[in-house]
Amino acid sequence: MSRIWGIVAVEHLSSWDLGIICITRLGEFTIGMAIARWLYDRKLDLSSVSPASIRVITGWALIVYLIGLAAQTTLMGTTVAPLFVSLGMTGVFWGICKLAILESKSTSHVLTWIGIHSYGIYLLHFLPFKWMVAINRGAPVAQILSMLGVVAIAGLLTWFMERTLRQFTSLPRWSGLRPTPFT
């Protein structure tokens, strides 16, 4: 509802449309938490899902994602599009990661590290991404390469900051936790 109100009543359409205003992302957060609770209550072991089931889940997630993309073609569709796109992308990425992990243990370690440190990487990449697009305007290959560099640097900075902060706090070592979806 907040996204509808923002798109219809507020001047800065793109901020509401893209979900920059935090309350416009509550639907995705709520559904994500409901799914997590549902999985937890049923004590579903996602590490033992068969490859065939992973492919079916990924297929359904792809359909949800495509519905979200189609919804973005109308003004009122943009009110629900981010919800479908986010949920669909989550399922598609989960499926791709699960299938990749079944093929390679080293992939599992890389994805686990990214999952543990993803929030820090997320916080550190946005503005440099914008700067790289502006600097390399009209040069798609340069933009892609610079964005990959930004993600790599954000990952290193995240690792460095977490390691430094751990020296001054009694917080647990987060990278020692066992992430459940990808192991």
N, C-alpha and C positions, 0 to 999 in steps of 0.2 A: 504494500500500500504506500509506503514512503517513497518508493521509486516512482509510482504513478503520480503522486502529488508533486514530487520534484520536477518531473518531466512536463507536467501540464501547467504548474503554477509558478515555477521558478525560472528566472532568466538564463542561468548557466546550465543549459541542457546537457552538455557533455559531461559535467561533473556528476550529475545524477544518473545519466545514461550509463556511464562507465563504472558506476559504483564507487566513485571516489569519496562520496559522503558515506561515512561508516554505517549509518543506519540502513542504507540500501543493501547491505550485504548480510543482514540478519537472517533472511530466508535461507541462504546457502548455509550459514553457520548452524541454524536450527536443524535443518534436514541432515546435515553432516553429523551433528551430535546425536540425533535420533537414530541414524543408521549405526553409529558406533555403539550406542546403548543396546540396540537390537542385537547386534553381533555379540556384545558382552553378555547379555542376559541368556542367550542361547549357547554360550560357551563354544562358539564356532571356532574351529581351528583352521585359520586361513592358510596355514603352512601345509596342510594336507589336501588342498583342493586339487582335483584332477586337472590335467591339461585341457581335457575336453570341456570341463565346466568353466575353466578360465576363459577359453575361447568364446563360450556362450555369453558369459558376463561381459566380456570385452565387446562383443557384438551388440548387445543391448545398450551398453554405455555409448557406443559409437552412434547408435540411433538417437539416443537422448541428446548427444552433442550436436548432431545434424539438425534436430528439431530446434535447438537453441540458435544455431546459425540461421536457420530459416526465419525464426521469430524476429531476428534483428532487422528484417527487411521492412517492418512496419513500425510506426511510432509506438502503438500500444504493445506490440510484440517485444519492444525493447524493455518493457517492464518485467518480463519473465525470462528473456533470453539469457542474461547472465546466470540465472539459477540453473537452467538446463545446460548451458555451456560448462559451468563449473562442475556440476555433477557428472556430466558426460566425460569431461576430460579426466576427472579423478578416476573413473572406472577404466577408461582407456589406458591411462598411464599405469594404473595398478596391474592391469592385465599384461601389458607389454613388459613391465618390470618382473612380474611373476614368471612369465615365459622365459625371459632372458636369464633369470636366476636359475631356472631349471636346467638351462644349457651351460652355465658357467658360474663357478664359485667366486671368481675374481669380480665378476659383475655384481654379485651379491655384496661383496665388501664395499665396492664403490657406491652402490645405491644406498647401502646402510649409512655410510659416512655422509652422503648428501642429505639423507633423511634426518639424521641427527643434527646437522648443521644448517638445515635449509632456512630456518627463520633468520639466522644471522646473515646468510647470503641474500635472502629476500630484502632485508633491511638495507643492505649495503649496495645493492645493484641498481636500484631504480634511477637515481639521479645520474650516475655515470652512463647508464643506457641512453637516457635522454641526450646527454652531452655528445655521445658517440654518434647518434643519429644526426644531430645538428651539425657536427663537424664533418661527417662523411655524407652529407646530403647528396643524393644522386649517384652514389657509388655503393650499390647493394653488397658487393663482395667485401668491400672495406667495412661496411656496417656489420656484416655477419662476423667477420674476423675480429673486429674490435669488441663486439658483444661477447664473443667467446672469451676474449681476454679479460673483459670486465667480470664475467662469472668466475674465471680462474683467480683473478686478484681478489674478488669478494670472498671466495672460499678461503684463500690464504689469510686474509685479514680476519675473517671470522675465527679461524683456527688460532691465530696469534692472540686475538682479544680474549677468547675463551681461556686459553692457556695462561695468559697474564692475569686475568681476573681470578682464576682458580687459586693463584698464589696468595691472594688477599682475602679470600673468603673460605668459609667452611662448607660451601655448597658441594653436593656430590659431583663426581666426575661424570658428566652427561654421556660422554662417548663410551663409558663402560656399561651403560644400560643396554638391555637386549631389546631392540625394536622388533615388534611382532609381525607386521604385515609382510616384510620382505625376507624373513629368515626361514 
